[in-house]
Amino acid sequence: MLQTKPQGLARKAARSTVSRVPAVVVRSVAATEQKTAAGAKPHNPPSSYGVFRLSYDTQNEDKSLTRNWKKTIKVAVTGASGNIANHLLFMLASGEVYGKDQPIHLQLLGSERSKEALEGVAMELEDSLYPLLREVSIGIDPYEIFDGADWALMIGAKPRGPGMERADLLNQNGEIFQLQGRALNEAADPNCKVLVVGNPCNTNALIAMENAPNLKRKNFHALTRLDENRAKCQLAMKAGKFYTSVSRMAIWGNHSTTQVPDFINARIGGVPATDLIGDMKWFREEFTPKVALRGGALIKKWGRSSAASTAVSVADAIRSLVVPTAPGDCFSTGVISDGNPYGIREGLIFSFPCRSKGDGDYEIIQDFLVDEYLRSKLRATEDELQKEKECVSHLIGMMGGSCQLRGAEDTTVPGEN
């Protein structure tokens, strides 16, 4: 059983005993009592636990396995004891996401209430014997868990309570992402890639980004890949083709019911989807709402939210940045709209069709056709994101914002908080 040390002793031990050689280390962290609102907050690498304390001798491994291993990357995951993470962490540790040659250090953030559950997660990771899993850290202080992070997968968010409006959810989760953004700013690697999953993910990503000026604005992402995957599935079923034949299927805008699944530019077997299916009424009246409402349909069938498919879409979103995009294809991700070629106002986290060379970077694809129908849909989702931004103006240092979402139609994707 893990013994948690008093904070001062734990930090002293962390400085003196943590090895920098390739090792498997599970770490437990006590939360700091005070967090400075201004200036840098001291932070230290978290302390170790379990089998992951032990040095890992690669000489004991088959040389064909370790010969081409890369430098270990640090991946921080928030909400690490939740359902989505329960599926995702084992994909990350197995090499399925970052590659079979990429050792990984998982840094898992929970809350005071989930500390014991985090230990359980660490125990399962111990028992899974993943060769690429060099270290695991667990804790409840974001400043320590984000220490040196190369990637931050921000899954944790407050659930929506009964009768809670979207404006209230934005404010409550916004305070979490403001704090975590500041922690990323002080502790993470300056080139850290941040993927926000916790909803409302576009505006949560905006809040984190605006509170982390030391990180590149371009490196903040909001998850819209699940929407893309759902759209590909619907197109494939309608066309009678397998989903691997679907390409250039982009999601524009907000991860809400105002999202815009782009059937205009989608291809099925290289043929425009609109030509192959030939039913514009279906595209406009059935396809678009079916994608946006898929989560609610799943809950009606199964009684659970889409944790597993969300985890798969997170893995897909990461792979889209570390594996080159196939020629002529794209992937969807919510990114900063600054300098975009489609006339979307700047300063929003907006989902665009993107491509990558596989180096962690990306570019917004510039050749997508935007007709009048698509333009009107883009304008609606853009307006919603601007209103969300104004609702959280006090969390991003923006003066004069007023929240216009109170009493407005609920556009949260069904089945999600």
N, C-alpha and C positions, 0 to 999 in steps of 0.2 A: 504493500500500500504506500502511495506517495505521502511523504512527510513534507508539509509546506513550512519553509523557514520564515522567521521574522524578516521583514523586508530588507533591512540593512544588512543582515547576515547573508540573505539570499544574493544580494547584489555583490557583496564582497566575495562570496563563493564563486559567483559567475565570472568575475574578473580573474580569479586565480586558477580555476579548474577547467574552464571551457577550452577544448582543444581546437585548433584550426586545421588539423590534418583531416583528411576524409574520415568522417565518423558518422555513426547513426546516433542521434541524440534527441530524446524527448525532453522538453523543458517545461517547467511549471513556474508561473510568475504571479506574485502578489501584486495587486493593483496599488499604484501610488496614491497617497492620501490627498495630495494637492497637485493641481495642474495650473501652471502659470498661463494667464490669459494673454500676456504679451511676452515676446522674447522666447528664446529657445528653452525647452524643458529638458533637463538631463534625462538621458535614457541609456540603458545598458542592454546587452544581449541577455535573453532570459536563461535561467539555469536549467540543468539537465535532469532527466528522469528515465528510469527503466533501461532496457537493453540498448537504447539509443545513446547512452552515455559512453558506450564502448568504442574504442578505435576500430575502424574497419580496415583490415589489411587486404588490399586488392591483390596481393601476391597469392592469396588463397583462391582467387577466381581464375577461371579459364581466360587466358590472354586474349582469345578472340572476342570475348565479351567486353573487356575493359580497355582494349588497345586504343580505341577511338573515342573514349568517353570525354565529354567536354567538362569545362569548369562547372562546379555545382551552382545552380541558381536557387535563389531564395524566393519562395512563393508564399505570401501571406494570404490567409483566407479568413474572413469574418463570418460570423454565424456558423462557426465550424462544427457545432454539435447538432445542427438542424438537418432537416430531411434532404434538402438539395445537396448540402455538403456530404452527407452520408453516402450519396452515390458518386459525387465528383472526386472526393479525396483519393479513392482507390484507383480511379482512372488516372489521376495525376501521378500517383506513386508508381504505377505499373509501367510508365513510359509511353502510354497510349496517346498522350496529349503533346508533350514537348519532344518526344522522340526516344527511341530505344538506346540512344547514346548520351542522354542528358540526365546526369545525377541531379537530385532535387532535395531541397531542404524546405519542409512544410512548416510554416509558422501560423499557428491556429489561434484565433481570437474568439473568446466567448464572453460571458458575463458572470457576475457573482453567482447568479442562480445556476449557471450551466457548468461550473468548474468540475464537478464530479463527472458529468457527462463527457467533458473534454478528455478526462483521464481515460474514460471508456473508449473514446475514439482512438487515443494513443495506444491503448492496449490492443485494439483490433489491428492497428497498423503494425505493431510489434509482431503479432501472430501471423501476419500475411507475408513476412520474409521477402519484401521487395528488394532486389539487389540495388536498384537505382535510388532508393530512399536513404539518403545519407544522414539526415537529421530531421527531427520533429520537435517543434517548440509549442507549448500550450500556455495560455495566459489570458488575462483580462485587461491588461493595460495596452492600448493601441500604440503608445510611444515605444514600448519595448517589443511588441510583436511585429511592428513595421520596420524594425531595425535592419537597415541594409537591404530591404526588399527590392527584388528586381521586378516582381509582379505583385499586384494587390487585387485579389478577387473579393469584392465587397458584396457578400451575399446577405449578411445580417441586416434586418430592418424590423421596426416595430410592426406588429400585425394591426390591421384595421379593426377598431372596436365597433360595437353596435351603434348605429346612428351617426358614425363619424363621417364628416364630409371630406372630400378630397383635399380641400384647403387645410383642414386640421391634420390630415395625414402628412401633407407636405411640411407643415411646421414641425410636427413631432419628429419625423425622420430627418428633417433638415438639420435639427440640432445635433443629431447623432453624426451626420455626415460633415457638419461643420467641424466638430471635434476631431473626427477621423481624418479630415482633410488637413487640419493643422498638424496632426501626428505624422501623416505622410510627409508633410513639408519639412518637418524637423528630422525625421528618422530614416525615411526611405532613400534608396539610391536615386540620384537626380534624374536618371533615365527610366525610372520605374514606370511600367505599363499598368494602368488601373482600369479594371472592368467592373462596373457597378451593375449588380443584379437586383438588389433590394429596391422595391418600388416606393414611390414613382421614380423609376431608375434614371430617366433623362435628367430630371431636375435635381435628383440626389447627386448625380455625377457632376452637374454644374456647380452645386454647392461645394462639393469636395474639391473640385478644380480651382474655384475662386479662392479657396482657403489654403491652397498649396502652390504659391507663386514660384517656389524653387523647382517645381516639376514642370515639364513641358505641357502646355495646354493640349497639344495634339495627342498626348499619350493617355487621355481620359476617354473611356468608352462606356456607353450604356448598352445593355444587352437587348438587341432586337433580332438576334439569330433564331430564337424559338419561333418568332412570327414568320421569319423566312422559311424555316423548315416546315411549318404548318402549311404555308402557301404552296411550297413545292409538292407536298403530299396531295393537296386538293387538286392541283393542276394535273399531276400524274394520274390520279384516279379518273378525272373527267376525260382525259385523253386516252386512257387505256394503255398508258406507257409506264415503265418503272421510273421512280423518282430520279434516278441517276441521269436520265435523259433531259432533265429540266435544268436550264442555265439562265443566267441574267435575271434571276428572280429577286428583285430588290424590295425592301421595305423602306419607305420614306417616313420621316417625322417622329412622332411621339409613340412610345409604347403605351398606347391607350386605344380606345375604340375609334379614335380619330386617325390611327395609323393608316398608311396608304400602301397596300400590297400592289405592286406595279405589274399588272398584266400586259400593259402596252409594250414594254421592252423585254418581257420574258420570252424564252425560247424553249421549245420541246423538240429534241432531236435536231436542233439547229434551225427549226422552222418557227416563225413567230407564233406564239401560243394563240393569239386571236385568229390567225388564219387556220391553224390546225383544228381548233375547237369550233370556231365560227358561230359563237353564240354570245353576242355582246350583252344581251339581257341577263344571261347567267353570270357573266363577269361582274356586272355592276350591281345586280340585286342579290346574288347568292354567294359568289366567290368571296367578295370583300368582307361581308359580315360573318361568313363562316370562319374565315381566318381569325378575325378579331374575337369571336365568341367561342372559339374552340375549347378554351380552358373551362368555361362554364358547362359545355356539353360533356366534357370528361368527368366533371364532378357529379353530374346527374347520373352517369353510368356507373361510376366506381365509388363515389363518395369521398374522393381524395383529390387534392390539387396535383398539378403536373410536376412533381419534384424530379422524377427520373428523367423525363424529356427535357426539363429545364437544365439539369446537370449535363446532359448530352449536348445541348445547345451551347453551354458555356465552354465545353471542350472543343466544339466546332469553332466557336468564336476565337479561341486562342490559336487553334491550328491554322485558321485563316491568316493569322499574323506571322506564324513561324514556318509556314509552308507556302511556296509561291502560288499565286492564283493562276488557275489554268487559263491559257489564252482565250480571250473572248468572254470569260465568265466574270463574276463579281461576288462579293459577299456584303451583307448588310451590317452596319454597326452605327450606333449613335455617337457622333463626334462633334467637336466644336465647329460651328458653321462659319467661322472667320475665313474670308477669302474664297468661299464656295462659288462654283460657276453657275448656280441655278437661281441666284437672286434671293435666296433665303436670308433674312436679316441676320447680322452677325451677333455673336454673344449667346447663342443657344446651343444646347446639345441636341443635335438633329440627326436622325438616321439617314444615311446616304448609301448609294451603291459605291463600293470601294474595291480596290485591288492592292495586293502586296507582293513584294519580291521575296517574302519569307524572312525578312530581317527584323521583324517586329514593327516596322514602319508601314505606312499605307499611303495611298492617294485616293482622292475622290475621283471617280470616273466622270469624264466630261461630256461623253457623247450620247447620253441617254435622251431619247425624244420625250419632250414634255408638251403634250397637246392641251387643249383648253380644259378637257375633263380632268386630266391629271393636275393641271395648274390650280384648278379650283379646290381640289382635295388637299394639295400641298399648302395652300393658303389657310385652310381651316386648321390643319394640325400645327402649322407655324403659329397661328394666332393663339392656340391653346398653350403652346410652350411659352410664348411671351407672357401670357397671363400667369402661368405657374411661376415664371421668373419673378414677376412683380410681387407675387404672394410671399416669396422668400427673400425679398430685397434686403431685409434687415440681417440676413445671414450671409450675404455676399458683398456687403459694403456698398450697396447701390442706394442712392438717396431718392426719395420721392415716390417709391412704389406703393401701390394700393392693390389689395386682393379683390379681384372681380369674380372669383370662383365660388364664393359663398352662395348657396342656393341654386347654383348652376347644375345642369344635367351631369350625372355621374358618368364619367368616361373611363373608369378603371376597367382594365381587362377582366372579365368574369373569371373567377377561380383564383384570383390573386389579391393580395392585400394592398 
